Amino acid sequence: MKHLALIFSLISATVFSQTKLLTIQEAVLKGRTSLAPKRLQNLGFIENSNKVAYVDNNVLTVINPENGKTTLSLSGTEFRKVVADGVMTDIVFENLRWKNENEFYFTTKGGEYLYSISKKTFVKSERKQSDASLENLEEFKTGETFAYVQNNDVFVMANGMNETITSDGSYEIVNGKSVHRDEFGIHKGLFWSPNGNFLAYYKMNQSDVTDYPIIDWTSYPAQNKNIKYPFAGGKSHYVTLWIYDVRTKVSFKIETGEPKEQYLTNVAWSPDETKIYIAVLNREQNHVKLNEYDAITGGFLKTLFEEKDEKYVEPQTPMLFVKNNPKQFIWQSRRDGFNHFYLYNIAGSLVKQLTKGNWEVKAQNGFDMKGENLFFHANEQSPINQDFYSVNLKSGKMTRLTKDDGFHSCAVSKNGDYVIDNFTSCYIPREYRVINTSNGNSNTIYKAENPIKDYKLGKWNLFTIKNNEGTDLYARIFKPADFDSTKKYPVLVYLYNGPHSQMVTNTWLAGGELWYQYMAQKGFIVFTIDGRGTSHRGKAFEQAIFRHLGDKEMEDQLAGVDYLKSLPYVDANRLGVHGWSYGGFMTTSLMTRHAGVFKVGAAGGPVIDWSYYEIMYGERYMDTPQENKEGYDKNNLLNYVDKLQGKLLMIHGAQDDVVVWQHSILYQKKAVDKGKQLDYYVYPGHLHNVLGKDRAHLMEKITNYFIDNL
């Protein structure tokens, strides 16, 4: 593995002495706000400029990236003296938007205004403000042309006119919203063409999907509100893509053909608006076609290429046309085992593979001014790191633009000349840097203080262990405050270990939550490991769990247990395990299928029977219950209730529409049938996750459960 020196240096690193103790409210509710590393507000490049602007402590600052010097420092107090007139009492910098280097828009309850820095004057903006509360708002020109959804119908506001695009919206027909349960990288249902002449939108027919009851317990009497939930192996919804012509005010359907049960993903427009592209994935999710359609008639034109996999294909990112070259585009694929860039021509012929290696591209971030270099995030240095790179489309030369081991989240200027680097690592809270992409020079513009420096905390570090196949697994550990290596400590294993997750990263607190430090103050060791099935380790690492969810994951978690038991300061008789969702499934699996390893478990929102989970996610990893009866039966946790040893707390949100409440209800029933005692708690009014102020209540309950029983 690369950078082993990083791992060992992290192991030996220390933290400063602290005195204050965290409260549960601080650990849970402030861990991502006032006790998180500070962020600069409104940080970004000024429109059509390389200059960097941000707000900190109510001061607007502009920096010249060429020399790192400040060109503007405008305090909120000074700003108010100019613009406040007794009406604008709600002026804030947070919502400002730059027009150019000299002018920016700011908003108040009275509307939007344009402020001139040089003249110190302001005028009411002529732009209309779109209502940010509109459902699924998708703007083409801010405040001038935008689309939105209301009562499952699509509307377009253009040229001052509000147009009704669909009128068939209902409980069963949903227009303009995200489809396929937000899988395959889908997060919206409205897609403007490059010049705003067309709007593509999803239409989802749910008429054949099972109605599922969600009870509102706050009503008198309680009321049922059905949702549509497509269970694995059952009937799915049917999706089509439509195009609305803003000029002719006509809508028409894209002829994506049969079968109805297919997934329409990764929608992209051609730069000239004459074509639209869809990655069409079969329900089995092992065969995807990148199809081209006529955006004027909706007719099918051709399949550019196809990808197949014996397990599953999961397209996540639409094609990206090369800047200044509409005849070429970038496609992301894991066809060689790792997610990489492939350069294609518009005929569908592969030009070259742009990136290659046993690491993964994580995100594409656009081109430089000439379209010669593509910017992107990747974990080439280490699976737990993230860096920012460019790759030259002609030569294939890849350049690492960020320095220092850790996690870099970057934004690039319009011309590609500069990059804003938001950097963190295991012991560095946050640093902001501006990098010159041509020579690599950088200026640090801000360093966040350690937000928990005054608290009494335990040490934490990152390291690797090997599983039974000899594969490195990344882990982290939090040790108790006032740790004494001659004592024996209880251990809480916090886990998820499912697809699309990575718990252990080279970020502040090793990717952990402040609640782990709260548990360390209570005398616990807190341990986490990312086993097979988790992300950013390549296709084979993730697909090891295919058709048998839980098996390989438990093997790797137990490798972590073996490591813990090898430590002289771990009490092997006092091991606890906790996780939510997939982590709840893993917690319950370990407490029953490997009974006796853990003394206490707390499973939140757990999947109990995968046949009660949704089609898109469930069938990708398990196939259907009809095709994989052995796999579903083996990983149905109802079949192991009688094996339960120790104490298990199960928690569920009463309005959970992801892992429906029935999962843990059935588990309770089977526990009664088998004469097994189970502790149980429900959070009425909460969906899959318990959020808001009630989250402190949830974590206090879990904390007390481990204190009382471990």
KETILO-930685 format. One line per field, with one value per residue (C-alpha): y negated, z, x negated; residue in three letters. Coordinates in steps of 0.001 Angstrom, whole numbers, plus 500000, padded with zeros to 6 digits. Last residue first. Layout:
BEGIN
c2: c(Y,...)
c3: c(Z,...)
c1: c(X,...)
residuo: c(Ala,...)
//
This chain:
BEGIN
c2: c(503100,503231,499931,497901,499428,498695,495266,494257,495614,493666,490540,490964,491032,488084,486051,486987,485614,482064,482516,485900,489504,491233,493419,491216,489656,488667,491402,492608,496243,498155,501869,504140,507803,510860,514187,516603,517826,516508,513265,512800,513629,510853,508362,509251,508780,505301,504623,505080,503802,500287,499789,499488,496518,494990,494872,493164,494936,494412,497589,498732,502219,502746,506117,507562,510804,513893,514224,517671,517981,514874,516498,517196,513796,512401,513293,513515,517242,517151,514314,515973,519395,517918,516130,515976,515781,513426,511147,510410,509784,506746,504996,506550,504843,501390,500955,503256,501881,503895,506375,509285,508208,509441,507729,504350,502400,498880,498695,501736,501395,504412,505737,508718,509130,512333,514472,514974,514935,515317,513662,510527,510220,510213,507728,505295,505811,505109,502049,500951,501307,498950,497778,499271,500357,503123,503855,505815,506413,509931,509188,506471,504530,503171,506058,505626,508942,509022,505837,507370,510447,508174,506376,509702,510280,507170,508551,511899,510116,508098,511203,512845,509920,509630,512905,512308,509988,509252,509531,506913,504024,505297,506673,503330,501096,499803,496539,497889,500494,504097,505603,504137,500575,500735,498771,498806,496819,497579,496734,494929,492432,489778,492152,492294,488508,488740,491113,488625,486105,488147,489965,489344,489825,487093,484556,486363,489298,491463,494374,494509,495121,495928,496519,500243,501457,501723,499580,499929,498622,501157,500117,501534,502062,501232,503225,501268,501343,499208,496308,493866,490619,489965,493230,494353,493669,496188,496122,498848,499425,502997,504413,507641,510819,513016,513561,509802,507628,504654,501018,497853,494529,492733,491300,490032,489367,486029,483543,480499,477114,477976,479022,476523,476981,473665,473265,472140,469604,468126,470573,469585,472173,472577,475549,473847,473946,474897,471996,473195,471266,472803,473287,475287,477443,479456,480958,484097,486820,484631,481608,479463,477213,476323,473440,474040,471574,471202,473489,470709,470902,471365,474811,476012,478514,480991,482282,485085,486045,486442,483125,481561,480816,480433,484007,484040,486789,486991,488648,486911,485570,485386,483955,485099,482778,483788,483078,485378,487605,489886,493030,495251,493901,491724,492391,491430,489248,485821,484411,481735,482369,480718,479573,477891,474548,472747,475681,478471,479680,481200,484973,486913,489978,491437,494649,496458,499584,497851,496141,492743,491522,494733,493918,492985,495437,495350,494288,492101,489075,489821,491430,490683,493068,491945,494397,496298,499423,503036,502562,501969,499573,496825,493051,491539,488409,486891,486072,484513,481455,480186,476754,478328,482106,483400,485104,488337,488673,490095,493066,496064,499203,502427,505662,509226,510825,507373,505798,502455,501173,498559,495593,497071,495290,492831,493434,490909,488079,485805,482725,484186,487124,489900,491376,494450,495508,499108,500826,504550,506204,504254,507092,504355,503347,500092,497348,494658,491754,489200,486254,484862,481603,479277,478028,479009,482507,483033,485587,487942,490339,492878,494433,497730,500549,502149,500986,503399,501785,498576,495478,493381,489965,488500,485182,481820,478725,475079,474171,472059,473755,477205,479712,483038,486268,489162,492321,494300,497376,498290,501737,504924,507387,509294,506707,504516,501349,499026,496545,494565,494769,492249,493809,491752,492001,490851,488184,487367,487485,491174,490604,494153,495096,497836,499370,499407,501842,500519,501169,497604,496002,494304,491983,489100,487648,484244,482720,478961,477365,473954,473219,472891,475927,477996,477908,481186,481756,484964,484678,486763,489704,491086,494612,494777,491983,494373,495068,491531,487938,485606,483872,485697,488298,490353,492655,490142,487618,485466,485627,481917,481470,478421,475607,472346,469327,466294,463611,464566,468080,469798,473496,475845,479606,481616,483843,481517,478700,479167,476473,475026,471860,468922,465390,465542,467326,468240,471980,472733,476102,475903,479375,477994,474210,472971,471083,468789,467341,463771,461442,459602,455857,455505,452570,450234,449886,447366,447516,446250,448622,451544,451263,453165,454774,455408,458338,458201,456597,459538,458902,460118,459184,458952,458186,455601,454623,457947,459053,460085,461785,463402,462521,464873,465127,461434,460481,457619,458222,454645,453315,450972,448405,447216,449693,449718,447625,447899,451562,452250,450673,452879,455958,455357,454952,456098,455891,456483,458881,460172,463815,462865,464370,465430,461834,462045,460640,460454,459838,459463,460836,463047,464663,464129,465294,464099,465432,463555,465582,463721,464287,464474,464193,467471,469141,469079,467824,468693,469876,473090,473662,477122,478636,477711,474819,476816,480449,481803,479266,481397,484768,484136,480797,482157,485262,482990,482845,482540,479580,480048,480633,481739,481553,484425,487045,488651,492124,493934,491098,491367,495090,494626,491824,493791,496531,494065,496439,500000)
c3: c(528896,529895,531622,529817,526455,526888,528298,525150,522893,524793,524808,521075,520409,522699,521032,517687,518854,518415,514664,513001,513609,510329,508213,508773,512096,513367,515991,517227,518317,520940,521513,523921,522936,525111,523278,523811,520219,519292,521156,519282,516008,516691,517507,514297,512333,513844,513036,509306,509248,510030,506411,505592,503249,504089,507867,509461,512826,512961,514312,517200,518243,521489,521814,525056,525128,523048,520036,518398,518481,516305,513560,510787,511211,510125,506502,505153,504441,503142,500711,499407,498999,497250,494698,491460,493038,495780,493007,492449,495731,495213,492352,493289,496687,495551,492709,493933,497427,500658,502132,500281,502058,505409,508546,507261,510434,511259,514260,515798,519274,520364,523631,524622,521250,520206,521863,518850,515482,513349,516093,517433,514292,511991,514196,514076,510338,509559,511796,509964,506705,508373,511554,513460,516922,518345,521892,523256,526973,527366,525179,527628,525506,527156,526070,522395,520559,521235,519221,516233,516388,516514,513388,511612,512866,510977,507858,508071,508893,505674,503677,504792,505269,501808,499931,496309,495672,498780,496985,494531,496513,496742,493190,491786,493265,496734,496566,498337,500921,500180,501745,505134,506418,510098,513117,516782,519852,523114,525960,529257,529323,527906,524990,524469,524168,521807,519628,519792,518042,514875,513015,509607,511015,513576,510778,507470,506391,505889,507684,507256,503527,502173,498830,499510,503107,505971,508456,511721,515229,517390,521058,523178,526954,528556,530497,532338,532018,528866,530806,528722,530518,527864,526309,523004,519608,516918,513156,510530,506907,505634,503825,501964,503198,502340,506015,506557,507083,509429,508576,510629,511513,514858,517838,521227,523931,524656,527484,525763,525261,521846,520504,517640,516582,514860,511182,508909,506181,503003,502399,499147,496565,493794,491514,488428,485916,488252,490667,493974,496482,499961,502668,505743,507968,511197,510727,512854,510586,507505,506064,502958,501146,498015,495813,492378,489906,486170,485008,483084,485104,488366,489941,493137,495399,498207,499402,501952,503548,502684,501701,498224,495647,491881,490971,487243,484822,481332,478895,475999,474142,476858,479453,482921,485875,489502,492928,495847,498155,500824,502486,499443,499185,496760,493719,495605,492883,492307,488772,486312,482559,480431,476802,476862,475977,479127,481480,481820,484284,487749,487360,490591,492401,489956,491571,492404,491142,487952,484782,483557,480030,478326,474647,471529,472072,469238,469977,466912,469185,469881,473169,475958,478912,482518,485392,488149,488992,487839,484154,483297,486220,483952,483547,480121,478635,475361,471869,468755,470640,470988,472611,476071,475877,476344,479683,479676,482678,485954,488097,485806,487989,486148,488000,488583,485287,483872,480594,478945,475682,473135,471128,470678,467826,466695,468771,468025,470332,467375,468072,470718,468458,470709,471462,473662,476111,476717,480100,480875,484305,486190,486058,485479,482301,482200,479616,479825,478182,475653,474121,470707,468850,471766,470138,473165,473228,476268,479029,481119,483335,483923,482416,484266,482728,483666,480668,478364,475904,473992,474833,472396,474011,474646,473376,474864,472915,473981,470549,471919,475290,473676,476443,476296,477923,479565,480508,483736,484763,488451,489669,490252,492788,493149,495520,496882,495018,497680,496722,499776,501647,504306,507229,509966,513746,515425,516281,514293,515788,514954,511195,509872,506730,504793,501607,498224,495916,492550,489489,489221,489833,486448,486531,484065,483959,482491,479625,479185,475866,474551,477582,475660,477169,477524,480925,482820,485398,487458,490102,492153,489909,490444,489580,492548,493721,494289,490532,489889,490847,490168,487055,486774,489100,487981,490682,493426,490729,487986,484718,483911,482535,481173,482740,481671,483909,481771,482617,479707,481129,484201,483553,485386,485920,487708,490786,492941,492094,490321,489158,486075,485708,483423,484755,488473,487891,484246,483699,487116,488446,491443,492616,494753,495025,498343,496600,495073,491951,492359,489516,488059,487832,490893,493181,493196,495392,495878,497298,493960,493763,495481,493517,495140,493220,495208,495613,497404,500450,502698,501924,499205,498001,494448,493772,491786,491227,490338,488343,488983,492281,494454,498087,500159,503273,503474,505558,505505,507636,508743,505237,505899,508212,505484,505682,502494,503168,506936,506624,504529,507095,509832,507619,507117,503647,503049,499392,497418,499883,498680,497834,495009,491916,493849,494324,497401,498170,501731,503031,506805,508925,510924,507694,504221,501075,497693,495382,492296,489126,487385,485161,488229,491464,492521,495630,499383,500405,504033,505291,507256,510891,512028,513809,517396,516378,513681,512739,516206,517788,518035,518967,521087,522395,523462,524967,527044,526320,529162,529538,530479,527462,526840,523285,520840,519956,516799,516993,515001,512505,511790,511206,508692,506832,506635,504951,502105,499367,500000)
c1: c(521522,525189,525941,523277,524176,527873,527139,525284,528029,530693,528536,528022,531761,532557,529810,531336,534669,533327,533243,532898,533923,533148,535422,538470,539366,542800,542950,539523,539820,537850,537262,535438,535666,536272,536400,539283,539150,542602,541934,538658,540459,542969,540229,538406,541623,541971,538303,538785,542387,541168,540141,536454,536818,540213,539646,542664,542373,538621,537050,534861,533731,531822,530123,528731,526756,527396,529692,529678,533492,533755,531680,534205,535825,532446,533078,529522,529541,533106,532415,529252,530875,533919,531763,533748,537232,536028,534721,531023,529163,526907,528660,532007,532038,530970,533447,536217,536788,536530,539002,537350,534154,535518,534241,533042,532361,533599,531235,529559,528015,525963,524570,522397,520762,519019,521683,523883,522179,525317,527354,525635,523507,526533,528424,525500,525005,528664,528507,525362,527269,529766,528009,525093,523995,521810,520661,517702,517299,515956,512940,511837,509358,506155,503917,504832,505133,508875,509256,507475,509693,512736,511545,511212,514756,515873,514217,515975,519232,519015,518209,521469,523865,525349,525036,526097,523104,520983,517626,518959,517485,513906,514050,515274,512607,511738,513728,516817,517786,518758,515670,514859,514547,513534,514700,513639,514698,512858,515180,514566,517425,515112,514490,518259,518338,515389,517392,520267,517983,518387,515647,514077,510582,511343,510727,510261,508114,511190,512880,516656,516818,520249,521920,522331,522634,520150,522134,520264,519611,517780,518040,515233,515057,511720,509123,506427,502638,502718,504229,506261,507095,509761,510750,509245,510792,509881,509848,509766,508819,508847,505829,506541,504840,507815,508722,508787,505731,505430,504851,504363,505960,505713,507549,506496,509067,510604,510939,512339,510699,509251,512649,512948,509292,508753,509479,506668,507462,505999,503180,501495,500462,497909,498510,497056,499927,502768,502164,503591,505721,505737,508331,507345,509523,509406,505919,505452,506909,506743,508483,508152,510647,508658,509770,508278,506824,506242,509046,510747,513963,512082,511798,513447,511730,512318,508923,508693,505410,501768,500234,500312,502984,502562,501637,500978,502021,500543,502954,501198,504237,506883,504481,505448,505905,505905,507409,506711,508745,507315,508693,508114,504550,502569,504783,507942,509459,511038,511192,510091,510025,507349,507404,510812,509262,510404,509761,512269,514888,514939,515279,515796,514414,511888,510743,507520,505780,504678,505863,506963,507705,508804,508630,510613,513470,515980,519549,520072,519792,516154,515199,512695,512837,512377,511935,513769,511805,512119,511366,515046,515498,516829,516950,517595,516035,517230,516028,517596,518841,515245,514961,515318,515470,518990,519599,521613,523918,522559,523607,523899,524116,523405,524101,522893,521846,521193,522285,521561,523014,521974,523289,526742,528487,531164,534306,537058,538084,538848,536708,534406,533525,532297,528852,528542,525832,526826,526496,526534,526209,528855,531415,533996,532178,530228,530755,528070,529855,528640,530468,529763,530452,529630,526374,524270,525829,528028,527436,529613,527644,530428,533550,534059,536035,539348,541356,539578,539763,539154,537122,539132,538659,542109,543424,544358,545403,545086,543696,540843,540325,540267,541055,539253,540432,538595,540485,540498,542457,542786,541863,543793,542439,539170,537747,540540,541563,543046,545748,546856,550112,551085,552953,554551,554459,557689,556904,553766,550255,549820,549606,549381,547439,549213,547743,549403,547617,546457,548635,549948,546552,546162,543137,542750,539263,538541,536584,536847,536046,534979,532798,529557,527822,531041,532728,533154,535925,536295,533591,531183,530343,526832,527945,530399,532689,535645,535880,537140,536351,539246,540579,543882,545434,548427,549853,550644,551497,550006,551939,551809,548309,546481,548511,546850,546229,545407,542854,540642,540349,541827,542251,544611,544464,547157,546759,548889,546470,543170,540739,539123,537086,536468,536072,535254,531975,531652,531995,533413,534575,536920,537900,540740,540951,539588,536779,539409,537873,536730,537446,534476,534771,532553,533212,530235,527166,524380,520883,519541,516579,518307,521543,524450,527313,530500,532888,536201,537794,537089,533455,531129,527683,526395,522749,520851,517223,515591,518634,522252,521444,524120,524771,526897,524725,523836,526851,529314,532405,533069,533487,536398,534828,532515,529672,527588,524502,524192,525116,522022,519741,521191,521058,517371,515905,512330,511365,508156,506515,503141,502480,500139,501779,504878,506086,508276,511735,513050,516574,516540,519387,517034,515843,517303,515552,514306,511611,510458,509995,512798,515814,518100,516128,514567,515898,516407,519856,519102,515735,516040,515110,514090,517101,517969,520258,522066,521538,520741,523074,526220,524735,521637,522889,526274,524644,522427,518718,516244,513878,510204,507999,504446,503209,503482,500905,499606,498051,500707,500938,497233,497629,500435,498708,495471,497471,497848,498861,500000)
residuo: c(Leu,Asn,Asp,Ile,Phe,Tyr,Asn,Thr,Ile,Lys,Glu,Met,Leu,His,Ala,Arg,Asp,Lys,Gly,Leu,Val,Asn,His,Leu,His,Gly,Pro,Tyr,Val,Tyr,Tyr,Asp,Leu,Gln,Lys,Gly,Lys,Asp,Val,Ala,Lys,Lys,Gln,Tyr,Leu,Ile,Ser,His,Gln,Trp,Val,Val,Val,Asp,Asp,Gln,Ala,Gly,His,Ile,Met,Leu,Leu,Lys,Gly,Gln,Leu,Lys,Asp,Val,Tyr,Asn,Leu,Leu,Asn,Asn,Lys,Asp,Tyr,Gly,Glu,Lys,Asn,Glu,Gln,Pro,Thr,Asp,Met,Tyr,Arg,Glu,Gly,Tyr,Met,Ile,Glu,Tyr,Tyr,Ser,Trp,Asp,Ile,Val,Pro,Gly,Gly,Ala,Ala,Gly,Val,Lys,Phe,Val,Gly,Ala,His,Arg,Thr,Met,Leu,Ser,Thr,Thr,Met,Phe,Gly,Gly,Tyr,Ser,Trp,Gly,His,Val,Gly,Leu,Arg,Asn,Ala,Asp,Val,Tyr,Pro,Leu,Ser,Lys,Leu,Tyr,Asp,Val,Gly,Ala,Leu,Gln,Asp,Glu,Met,Glu,Lys,Asp,Gly,Leu,His,Arg,Phe,Ile,Ala,Gln,Glu,Phe,Ala,Lys,Gly,Arg,His,Ser,Thr,Gly,Arg,Gly,Asp,Ile,Thr,Phe,Val,Ile,Phe,Gly,Lys,Gln,Ala,Met,Tyr,Gln,Tyr,Trp,Leu,Glu,Gly,Gly,Ala,Leu,Trp,Thr,Asn,Thr,Val,Met,Gln,Ser,His,Pro,Gly,Asn,Tyr,Leu,Tyr,Val,Leu,Val,Pro,Tyr,Lys,Lys,Thr,Ser,Asp,Phe,Asp,Ala,Pro,Lys,Phe,Ile,Arg,Ala,Tyr,Leu,Asp,Thr,Gly,Glu,Asn,Asn,Lys,Ile,Thr,Phe,Leu,Asn,Trp,Lys,Gly,Leu,Lys,Tyr,Asp,Lys,Ile,Pro,Asn,Glu,Ala,Lys,Tyr,Ile,Thr,Asn,Ser,Asn,Gly,Asn,Ser,Thr,Asn,Ile,Val,Arg,Tyr,Glu,Arg,Pro,Ile,Tyr,Cys,Ser,Thr,Phe,Asn,Asp,Ile,Val,Tyr,Asp,Gly,Asn,Lys,Ser,Val,Ala,Cys,Ser,His,Phe,Gly,Asp,Asp,Lys,Thr,Leu,Arg,Thr,Met,Lys,Gly,Ser,Lys,Leu,Asn,Val,Ser,Tyr,Phe,Asp,Gln,Asn,Ile,Pro,Ser,Gln,Glu,Asn,Ala,His,Phe,Phe,Leu,Asn,Glu,Gly,Lys,Met,Asp,Phe,Gly,Asn,Gln,Ala,Lys,Val,Glu,Trp,Asn,Gly,Lys,Thr,Leu,Gln,Lys,Val,Leu,Ser,Gly,Ala,Ile,Asn,Tyr,Leu,Tyr,Phe,His,Asn,Phe,Gly,Asp,Arg,Arg,Ser,Gln,Trp,Ile,Phe,Gln,Lys,Pro,Asn,Asn,Lys,Val,Phe,Leu,Met,Pro,Thr,Gln,Pro,Glu,Val,Tyr,Lys,Glu,Asp,Lys,Glu,Glu,Phe,Leu,Thr,Lys,Leu,Phe,Gly,Gly,Thr,Ile,Ala,Asp,Tyr,Glu,Asn,Leu,Lys,Val,His,Asn,Gln,Glu,Arg,Asn,Leu,Val,Ala,Ile,Tyr,Ile,Lys,Thr,Glu,Asp,Pro,Ser,Trp,Ala,Val,Asn,Thr,Leu,Tyr,Gln,Glu,Lys,Pro,Glu,Gly,Thr,Glu,Ile,Lys,Phe,Ser,Val,Lys,Thr,Arg,Val,Asp,Tyr,Ile,Trp,Leu,Thr,Val,Tyr,His,Ser,Lys,Gly,Gly,Ala,Phe,Pro,Tyr,Lys,Ile,Asn,Lys,Asn,Gln,Ala,Pro,Tyr,Ser,Thr,Trp,Asp,Ile,Ile,Pro,Tyr,Asp,Thr,Val,Asp,Ser,Gln,Asn,Met,Lys,Tyr,Tyr,Ala,Leu,Phe,Asn,Gly,Asn,Pro,Ser,Trp,Phe,Leu,Gly,Lys,His,Ile,Gly,Phe,Glu,Asp,Arg,His,Val,Ser,Lys,Gly,Asn,Val,Ile,Glu,Tyr,Ser,Gly,Asp,Ser,Thr,Ile,Thr,Glu,Asn,Met,Gly,Asn,Ala,Met,Val,Phe,Val,Asp,Asn,Asn,Gln,Val,Tyr,Ala,Phe,Thr,Glu,Gly,Thr,Lys,Phe,Glu,Glu,Leu,Asn,Glu,Leu,Ser,Ala,Asp,Ser,Gln,Lys,Arg,Glu,Ser,Lys,Val,Phe,Thr,Lys,Lys,Ser,Ile,Ser,Tyr,Leu,Tyr,Glu,Gly,Gly,Lys,Thr,Thr,Phe,Tyr,Phe,Glu,Asn,Glu,Asn,Lys,Trp,Arg,Leu,Asn,Glu,Phe,Val,Ile,Asp,Thr,Met,Val,Gly,Asp,Ala,Val,Val,Lys,Arg,Phe,Glu,Thr,Gly,Ser,Leu,Ser,Leu,Thr,Thr,Lys,Gly,Asn,Glu,Pro,Asn,Ile,Val,Thr,Leu,Val,Asn,Asn,Asp,Val,Tyr,Ala,Val,Lys,Asn,Ser,Asn,Glu,Ile,Phe,Gly,Leu,Asn,Gln,Leu,Arg,Lys,Pro,Ala,Leu,Ser,Thr,Arg,Gly,Lys,Leu,Val,Ala,Glu,Gln,Ile,Thr,Leu,Leu,Lys,Thr,Gln,Ser,Phe,Val,Thr,Ala,Ser,Ile,Leu,Ser,Phe,Ile,Leu,Ala,Leu,His,Lys,Met)
//
